[in-house]
Amino acid sequence: DQAGIERFKTMERKLYRGIMNPSMVVATALGLWLLYEYGWTAYASMGWLHAKITLVVILIAYHLYCGRLMRAFAADKNKYGHIFYRWFNEFPVILLVAVVSLAVVKPF
């Protein structure tokens, strides 16, 4: 169904550009502002924060890769099947659980 595929591409583009990109920018800016405001020197010795920031950077890279996949899909150059996307979809969940766990437990 070509009409359904085109509708999906439009929805995907609006979600990525209209909701996900602005949310990523705002969340990253607020996180950096929080680090700056409270002083990096206070946090420099906290290993859990370094691990959390590393995971957040990986999530940002994941987001940018999703944009690349979206552009390939828009150009009808998708080379992955549904099984890849099912597993690919679980990756950020695992990272987000780790990020929240690090922030709550502060293990090191």
N, CA, C and O atoms as a GROMACS GRO file, in nm:
protein
  432
    1ASP      N    1   0.084  -0.117   0.000
    1ASP     CA    2   0.000   0.000   0.000
    1ASP      C    3   0.089   0.125   0.000
    1ASP      O    4   0.139   0.165   0.105
    2GLN      N    5   0.108   0.185  -0.113
    2GLN     CA    6   0.199   0.300  -0.128
    2GLN      C    7   0.149   0.422  -0.051
    2GLN      O    8   0.228   0.498   0.004
    3ALA      N    9   0.017   0.442  -0.048
    3ALA     CA   10  -0.038   0.557   0.025
    3ALA      C   11  -0.008   0.543   0.174
    3ALA      O   12   0.023   0.642   0.240
    4GLY      N   13  -0.019   0.423   0.227
    4GLY     CA   14   0.011   0.400   0.368
    4GLY      C   15   0.158   0.423   0.399
    4GLY      O   16   0.192   0.477   0.504
    5ILE      N   17   0.245   0.380   0.309
    5ILE     CA   18   0.389   0.401   0.327
    5ILE      C   19   0.422   0.550   0.328
    5ILE      O   20   0.500   0.597   0.411
    6GLU      N   21   0.363   0.624   0.235
    6GLU     CA   22   0.388   0.768   0.229
    6GLU      C   23   0.334   0.838   0.354
    6GLU      O   24   0.397   0.931   0.404
    7ARG      N   25   0.220   0.795   0.404
    7ARG     CA   26   0.163   0.852   0.526
    7ARG      C   27   0.257   0.823   0.644
    7ARG      O   28   0.280   0.909   0.729
    8PHE      N   29   0.310   0.701   0.649
    8PHE     CA   30   0.403   0.664   0.756
    8PHE      C   31   0.530   0.750   0.749
    8PHE      O   32   0.581   0.793   0.852
    9LYS      N   33   0.580   0.774   0.629
    9LYS     CA   34   0.700   0.858   0.613
    9LYS      C   35   0.675   0.999   0.664
    9LYS      O   36   0.761   1.059   0.729
   10THR      N   37   0.556   1.052   0.635
   10THR     CA   38   0.520   1.187   0.681
   10THR      C   39   0.510   1.190   0.833
   10THR      O   40   0.562   1.282   0.897
   11MET      N   41   0.445   1.090   0.890
   11MET     CA   42   0.432   1.084   1.036
   11MET      C   43   0.569   1.072   1.102
   11MET      O   44   0.596   1.136   1.204
   12GLU      N   45   0.654   0.989   1.044
   12GLU     CA   46   0.788   0.968   1.097
   12GLU      C   47   0.868   1.097   1.094
   12GLU      O   48   0.935   1.131   1.192
   13ARG      N   49   0.862   1.168   0.984
   13ARG     CA   50   0.935   1.294   0.970
   13ARG      C   51   0.887   1.398   1.071
   13ARG      O   52   0.968   1.466   1.133
   14LYS      N   53   0.755   1.408   1.088
   14LYS     CA   54   0.700   1.505   1.183
   14LYS      C   55   0.738   1.470   1.326
   14LYS      O   56   0.767   1.559   1.406
   15LEU      N   57   0.736   1.342   1.359
   15LEU     CA   58   0.774   1.299   1.493
   15LEU      C   59   0.921   1.331   1.520
   15LEU      O   60   0.955   1.384   1.626
   16TYR      N   61   1.008   1.298   1.425
   16TYR     CA   62   1.151   1.317   1.444
   16TYR      C   63   1.186   1.465   1.452
   16TYR      O   64   1.257   1.508   1.543
   17ARG      N   65   1.138   1.543   1.357
   17ARG     CA   66   1.176   1.685   1.350
   17ARG      C   67   1.096   1.772   1.446
   17ARG      O   68   1.148   1.871   1.499
   18GLY      N   69   0.971   1.737   1.467
   18GLY     CA   70   0.883   1.824   1.546
   18GLY      C   71   0.882   1.795   1.694
   18GLY      O   72   0.855   1.885   1.775
   19ILE      N   73   0.911   1.671   1.732
   19ILE     CA   74   0.904   1.635   1.874
   19ILE      C   75   1.039   1.588   1.926
   19ILE      O   76   1.088   1.637   2.028
   20MET      N   77   1.100   1.491   1.858
   20MET     CA   78   1.222   1.431   1.910
   20MET      C   79   1.342   1.525   1.909
   20MET      O   80   1.413   1.535   2.009
   21ASN      N   81   1.366   1.593   1.797
   21ASN     CA   82   1.481   1.684   1.790
   21ASN      C   83   1.472   1.797   1.892
   21ASN      O   84   1.568   1.820   1.965
   22PRO      N   85   1.358   1.869   1.898
   22PRO     CA   86   1.352   1.975   2.000
   22PRO      C   87   1.365   1.922   2.142
   22PRO      O   88   1.428   1.986   2.227
   23SER      N   89   1.307   1.807   2.169
   23SER     CA   90   1.317   1.749   2.303
   23SER      C   91   1.461   1.714   2.337
   23SER      O   92   1.506   1.738   2.449
   24MET      N   93   1.534   1.658   2.240
   24MET     CA   94   1.674   1.625   2.264
   24MET      C   95   1.756   1.750   2.291
   24MET      O   96   1.839   1.752   2.382
   25VAL      N   97   1.733   1.855   2.214
   25VAL     CA   98   1.809   1.979   2.231
   25VAL      C   99   1.780   2.041   2.368
   25VAL      O  100   1.872   2.083   2.438
   26VAL      N  101   1.653   2.048   2.405
   26VAL     CA  102   1.616   2.108   2.534
   26VAL      C  103   1.672   2.026   2.650
   26VAL      O  104   1.728   2.082   2.744
   27ALA      N  105   1.658   1.893   2.645
   27ALA     CA  106   1.707   1.808   2.754
   27ALA      C  107   1.859   1.818   2.766
   27ALA      O  108   1.912   1.824   2.877
   28THR      N  109   1.929   1.820   2.654
   28THR     CA  110   2.075   1.831   2.657
   28THR      C  111   2.118   1.967   2.710
   28THR      O  112   2.210   1.976   2.792
   29ALA      N  113   2.052   2.073   2.664
   29ALA     CA  114   2.085   2.208   2.710
   29ALA      C  115   2.060   2.222   2.861
   29ALA      O  116   2.142   2.280   2.932
   30LEU      N  117   1.948   2.170   2.908
   30LEU     CA  118   1.919   2.179   3.051
   30LEU      C  119   2.017   2.096   3.134
   30LEU      O  120   2.056   2.137   3.244
   31GLY      N  121   2.057   1.981   3.083
   31GLY     CA  122   2.156   1.900   3.153
   31GLY      C  123   2.291   1.969   3.163
   31GLY      O  124   2.356   1.968   3.268
   32LEU      N  125   2.333   2.030   3.052
   32LEU     CA  126   2.460   2.104   3.053
   32LEU      C  127   2.452   2.226   3.145
   32LEU      O  128   2.547   2.258   3.216
   33TRP      N  129   2.338   2.293   3.143
   33TRP     CA  130   2.318   2.408   3.230
   33TRP      C  131   2.324   2.366   3.377
   33TRP      O  132   2.383   2.435   3.460
   34LEU      N  133   2.263   2.252   3.408
   34LEU     CA  134   2.266   2.201   3.544
   34LEU      C  135   2.408   2.169   3.588
   34LEU      O  136   2.448   2.200   3.701
   35LEU      N  137   2.485   2.107   3.500
   35LEU     CA  138   2.626   2.080   3.532
   35LEU      C  139   2.703   2.209   3.555
   35LEU      O  140   2.783   2.220   3.648
   36TYR      N  141   2.678   2.308   3.470
   36TYR     CA  142   2.748   2.435   3.482
   36TYR      C  143   2.706   2.508   3.610
   36TYR      O  144   2.791   2.561   3.682
   37GLU      N  145   2.578   2.510   3.638
   37GLU     CA  146   2.524   2.585   3.752
   37GLU      C  147   2.573   2.529   3.885
   37GLU      O  148   2.610   2.605   3.975
   38TYR      N  149   2.574   2.399   3.898
   38TYR     CA  150   2.618   2.339   4.024
   38TYR      C  151   2.769   2.322   4.032
   38TYR      O  152   2.824   2.292   4.138
   39GLY      N  153   2.834   2.341   3.921
   39GLY     CA  154   2.980   2.335   3.921
   39GLY      C  155   3.032   2.196   3.892
   39GLY      O  156   3.010   2.101   3.966
   40TRP      N  157   3.103   2.187   3.782
   40TRP     CA  158   3.160   2.058   3.742
   40TRP      C  159   3.258   2.007   3.847
   40TRP      O  160   3.272   1.886   3.864
   41THR      N  161   3.326   2.096   3.916
   41THR     CA  162   3.424   2.052   4.014
   41THR      C  163   3.359   1.971   4.126
   41THR      O  164   3.421   1.881   4.182
   42ALA      N  165   3.233   2.002   4.158
   42ALA     CA  166   3.163   1.926   4.261
   42ALA      C  167   3.134   1.784   4.213
   42ALA      O  168   3.128   1.690   4.293
   43TYR      N  169   3.114   1.768   4.082
   43TYR     CA  170   3.077   1.639   4.026
   43TYR      C  171   3.196   1.561   3.969
   43TYR      O  172   3.182   1.444   3.934
   44ALA      N  173   3.311   1.623   3.960
   44ALA     CA  174   3.425   1.563   3.890
   44ALA      C  175   3.468   1.429   3.947
   44ALA      O  176   3.519   1.344   3.874
   45SER      N  177   3.449   1.408   4.076
   45SER     CA  178   3.495   1.283   4.136
   45SER      C  179   3.387   1.175   4.142
   45SER      O  180   3.412   1.066   4.193
   46MET      N  181   3.269   1.204   4.091
   46MET     CA  182   3.158   1.108   4.096
   46MET      C  183   3.158   1.019   3.973
   46MET      O  184   3.121   1.063   3.864
   47GLY      N  185   3.202   0.895   3.990
   47GLY     CA  186   3.211   0.803   3.878
   47GLY      C  187   3.078   0.770   3.813
   47GLY      O  188   3.071   0.748   3.692
   48TRP      N  189   2.971   0.766   3.894
   48TRP     CA  190   2.840   0.735   3.838
   48TRP      C  191   2.796   0.840   3.737
   48TRP      O  192   2.730   0.809   3.639
   49LEU      N  193   2.834   0.966   3.762
   49LEU     CA  194   2.796   1.073   3.670
   49LEU      C  195   2.871   1.061   3.538
   49LEU      O  196   2.814   1.086   3.432
   50HIS      N  197   2.997   1.022   3.544
   50HIS     CA  198   3.074   1.001   3.420
   50HIS      C  199   3.012   0.889   3.338
   50HIS      O  200   3.001   0.899   3.216
   51ALA      N  201   2.971   0.781   3.405
   51ALA     CA  202   2.906   0.670   3.336
   51ALA      C  203   2.772   0.714   3.277
   51ALA      O  204   2.739   0.677   3.165
   52LYS      N  205   2.697   0.794   3.352
   52LYS     CA  206   2.568   0.842   3.303
   52LYS      C  207   2.585   0.933   3.182
   52LYS      O  208   2.512   0.919   3.084
   53ILE      N  209   2.680   1.023   3.188
   53ILE     CA  210   2.705   1.112   3.073
   53ILE      C  211   2.748   1.032   2.951
   53ILE      O  212   2.706   1.063   2.840
   54THR      N  213   2.828   0.930   2.970
   54THR     CA  214   2.869   0.843   2.859
   54THR      C  215   2.748   0.775   2.796
   54THR      O  216   2.736   0.769   2.674
   55LEU      N  217   2.658   0.724   2.879
   55LEU     CA  218   2.537   0.660   2.827
   55LEU      C  219   2.447   0.760   2.755
   55LEU      O  220   2.384   0.726   2.654
   56VAL      N  221   2.440   0.882   2.805
   56VAL     CA  222   2.359   0.986   2.739
   56VAL      C  223   2.419   1.021   2.603
   56VAL      O  224   2.345   1.042   2.507
   57VAL      N  225   2.550   1.027   2.594
   57VAL     CA  226   2.616   1.053   2.465
   57VAL      C  227   2.585   0.940   2.366
   57VAL      O  228   2.564   0.964   2.248
   58ILE      N  229   2.584   0.816   2.415
   58ILE     CA  230   2.549   0.703   2.329
   58ILE      C  231   2.404   0.715   2.283
   58ILE      O  232   2.373   0.683   2.168
   59LEU      N  233   2.314   0.761   2.372
   59LEU     CA  234   2.174   0.781   2.333
   59LEU      C  235   2.161   0.891   2.227
   59LEU      O  236   2.078   0.880   2.137
   60ILE      N  237   2.241   0.995   2.237
   60ILE     CA  238   2.238   1.101   2.137
   60ILE      C  239   2.286   1.046   2.002
   60ILE      O  240   2.229   1.078   1.898
   61ALA      N  241   2.391   0.964   2.005
   61ALA     CA  242   2.439   0.900   1.881
   61ALA      C  243   2.331   0.809   1.823
   61ALA      O  244   2.313   0.803   1.701
   62TYR      N  245   2.260   0.737   1.909
   62TYR     CA  246   2.149   0.652   1.866
   62TYR      C  247   2.042   0.736   1.796
   62TYR      O  248   1.991   0.698   1.691
   63HIS      N  249   2.009   0.849   1.856
   63HIS     CA  250   1.909   0.939   1.798
   63HIS      C  251   1.951   0.988   1.660
   63HIS      O  252   1.871   0.990   1.566
   64LEU      N  253   2.077   1.026   1.647
   64LEU     CA  254   2.126   1.072   1.517
   64LEU      C  255   2.126   0.959   1.414
   64LEU      O  256   2.099   0.982   1.296
   65TYR      N  257   2.157   0.838   1.457
   65TYR     CA  258   2.152   0.723   1.366
   65TYR      C  259   2.008   0.694   1.324
   65TYR      O  260   1.984   0.652   1.211
   66CYS      N  261   1.913   0.715   1.415
   66CYS     CA  262   1.772   0.700   1.378
   66CYS      C  263   1.735   0.799   1.267
   66CYS      O  264   1.657   0.765   1.178
   67GLY      N  265   1.789   0.919   1.273
   67GLY     CA  266   1.765   1.016   1.166
   67GLY      C  267   1.822   0.968   1.034
   67GLY      O  268   1.761   0.989   0.929
   68ARG      N  269   1.937   0.905   1.039
   68ARG     CA  270   1.997   0.849   0.918
   68ARG      C  271   1.910   0.738   0.860
   68ARG      O  272   1.888   0.731   0.739
   69LEU      N  273   1.860   0.652   0.947
   69LEU     CA  274   1.770   0.544   0.902
   69LEU      C  275   1.641   0.602   0.844
   69LEU      O  276   1.588   0.550   0.746
   70MET      N  277   1.592   0.708   0.905
   70MET     CA  278   1.469   0.772   0.856
   70MET      C  279   1.490   0.830   0.717
   70MET      O  280   1.403   0.817   0.631
   71ARG      N  281   1.603   0.894   0.694
   71ARG     CA  282   1.631   0.950   0.562
   71ARG      C  283   1.645   0.839   0.457
   71ARG      O  284   1.600   0.856   0.344
   72ALA      N  285   1.706   0.727   0.495
   72ALA     CA  286   1.717   0.614   0.402
   72ALA      C  287   1.579   0.557   0.371
   72ALA      O  288   1.551   0.521   0.257
   73PHE      N  289   1.494   0.550   0.472
   73PHE     CA  290   1.358   0.500   0.451
   73PHE      C  291   1.280   0.595   0.360
   73PHE      O  292   1.205   0.550   0.274
   74ALA      N  293   1.297   0.726   0.379
   74ALA     CA  294   1.228   0.825   0.296
   74ALA      C  295   1.270   0.815   0.150
   74ALA      O  296   1.191   0.843   0.060
   75ALA      N  297   1.396   0.775   0.127
   75ALA     CA  298   1.446   0.761  -0.010
   75ALA      C  299   1.424   0.619  -0.064
   75ALA      O  300   1.477   0.584  -0.169
   76ASP      N  301   1.344   0.538   0.008
   76ASP     CA  302   1.316   0.399  -0.030
   76ASP      C  303   1.444   0.316  -0.042
   76ASP      O  304   1.456   0.231  -0.131
   77LYS      N  305   1.538   0.340   0.047
   77LYS     CA  306   1.665   0.266   0.048
   77LYS      C  307   1.682   0.190   0.179
   77LYS      O  308   1.795   0.170   0.226
   78ASN      N  309   1.572   0.147   0.238
   78ASN     CA  310   1.578   0.071   0.362
   78ASN      C  311   1.637  -0.066   0.335
   78ASN      O  312   1.589  -0.139   0.248
   79LYS      N  313   1.742  -0.102   0.409
   79LYS     CA  314   1.806  -0.230   0.385
   79LYS      C  315   1.791  -0.327   0.501
   79LYS      O  316   1.853  -0.433   0.502
   80TYR      N  317   1.709  -0.291   0.601
   80TYR     CA  318   1.690  -0.376   0.717
   80TYR      C  319   1.547  -0.428   0.723
   80TYR      O  320   1.454  -0.366   0.671
   81GLY      N  321   1.532  -0.542   0.787
   81GLY     CA  322   1.401  -0.602   0.803
   81GLY      C  323   1.340  -0.571   0.938
   81GLY      O  324   1.400  -0.501   1.020
   82HIS      N  325   1.222  -0.624   0.961
   82HIS     CA  326   1.150  -0.594   1.084
   82HIS      C  327   1.219  -0.651   1.208
   82HIS      O  328   1.205  -0.595   1.317
   83ILE      N  329   1.293  -0.759   1.194
   83ILE     CA  330   1.362  -0.817   1.310
   83ILE      C  331   1.472  -0.723   1.358
   83ILE      O  332   1.491  -0.706   1.479
   84PHE      N  333   1.546  -0.661   1.265
   84PHE     CA  334   1.648  -0.563   1.304
   84PHE      C  335   1.584  -0.449   1.382
   84PHE      O  336   1.636  -0.410   1.487
   85TYR      N  337   1.473  -0.397   1.333
   85TYR     CA  338   1.410  -0.282   1.399
   85TYR      C  339   1.349  -0.320   1.533
   85TYR      O  340   1.344  -0.236   1.623
   86ARG      N  341   1.304  -0.443   1.549
   86ARG     CA  342   1.252  -0.486   1.679
   86ARG      C  343   1.363  -0.486   1.783
   86ARG      O  344   1.342  -0.440   1.895
   87TRP      N  345   1.481  -0.536   1.748
   87TRP     CA  346   1.594  -0.535   1.841
   87TRP      C  347   1.651  -0.395   1.857
   87TRP      O  348   1.689  -0.355   1.967
   88PHE      N  349   1.656  -0.321   1.748
   88PHE     CA  350   1.708  -0.184   1.750
   88PHE      C  351   1.623  -0.097   1.843
   88PHE      O  352   1.674  -0.006   1.908
   89ASN      N  353   1.495  -0.124   1.849
   89ASN     CA  354   1.402  -0.050   1.933
   89ASN      C  355   1.426  -0.075   2.082
   89ASN      O  356   1.392   0.010   2.164
   90GLU      N  357   1.482  -0.188   2.119
   90GLU     CA  358   1.503  -0.221   2.260
   90GLU      C  359   1.630  -0.160   2.316
   90GLU      O  360   1.643  -0.145   2.438
   91PHE      N  361   1.723  -0.124   2.230
   91PHE     CA  362   1.852  -0.070   2.274
   91PHE      C  363   1.838   0.054   2.364
   91PHE      O  364   1.899   0.058   2.471
   92PRO      N  365   1.758   0.156   2.325
   92PRO     CA  366   1.750   0.274   2.412
   92PRO      C  367   1.681   0.245   2.545
   92PRO      O  368   1.708   0.312   2.645
   93VAL      N  369   1.592   0.146   2.548
   93VAL     CA  370   1.526   0.112   2.674
   93VAL      C  371   1.629   0.064   2.775
   93VAL      O  372   1.627   0.104   2.891
   94ILE      N  373   1.718  -0.022   2.730
   94ILE     CA  374   1.822  -0.074   2.818
   94ILE      C  375   1.911   0.040   2.868
   94ILE      O  376   1.946   0.046   2.986
   95LEU      N  377   1.948   0.129   2.776
   95LEU     CA  378   2.033   0.242   2.817
   95LEU      C  379   1.960   0.335   2.914
   95LEU      O  380   2.020   0.382   3.011
   96LEU      N  381   1.833   0.361   2.889
   96LEU     CA  382   1.758   0.450   2.978
   96LEU      C  383   1.741   0.390   3.118
   96LEU      O  384   1.747   0.463   3.217
   97VAL      N  385   1.720   0.260   3.125
   97VAL     CA  386   1.712   0.195   3.256
   97VAL      C  387   1.846   0.210   3.329
   97VAL      O  388   1.849   0.235   3.449
   98ALA      N  389   1.955   0.195   3.257
   98ALA     CA  390   2.087   0.211   3.317
   98ALA      C  391   2.110   0.355   3.362
   98ALA      O  392   2.165   0.378   3.470
   99VAL      N  393   2.069   0.452   3.282
   99VAL     CA  394   2.086   0.593   3.317
   99VAL      C  395   2.007   0.626   3.444
   99VAL      O  396   2.061   0.689   3.535
  100VAL      N  397   1.882   0.585   3.450
  100VAL     CA  398   1.800   0.613   3.568
  100VAL      C  399   1.855   0.540   3.689
  100VAL      O  400   1.858   0.596   3.799
  101SER      N  401   1.897   0.417   3.671
  101SER     CA  402   1.954   0.340   3.783
  101SER      C  403   2.080   0.408   3.838
  101SER      O  404   2.098   0.417   3.959
  102LEU      N  405   2.164   0.455   3.749
  102LEU     CA  406   2.285   0.526   3.794
  102LEU      C  407   2.250   0.652   3.873
  102LEU      O  408   2.314   0.682   3.974
  103ALA      N  409   2.150   0.725   3.827
  103ALA     CA  410   2.112   0.849   3.893
  103ALA      C  411   2.048   0.824   4.029
  103ALA      O  412   2.064   0.905   4.121
  104VAL      N  413   1.976   0.714   4.042
  104VAL     CA  414   1.907   0.686   4.169
  104VAL      C  415   1.999   0.617   4.269
  104VAL      O  416   2.006   0.657   4.385
  105VAL      N  417   2.069   0.514   4.224
  105VAL     CA  418   2.150   0.433   4.315
  105VAL      C  419   2.286   0.497   4.344
  105VAL      O  420   2.336   0.487   4.456
  106LYS      N  421   2.344   0.562   4.245
  106LYS     CA  422   2.478   0.624   4.257
  106LYS      C  423   2.578   0.524   4.315
  106LYS      O  424   2.632   0.544   4.424
  107PRO      N  425   2.603   0.415   4.240
  107PRO     CA  426   2.680   0.304   4.295
  107PRO      C  427   2.828   0.334   4.318
  107PRO      O  428   2.891   0.267   4.400
  108PHE      N  429   2.885   0.430   4.250
  108PHE     CA  430   3.027   0.459   4.267
  108PHE      C  431   3.054   0.605   4.241
  108PHE      O  432   3.168   0.650   4.251
   0.00000   0.00000   0.00000
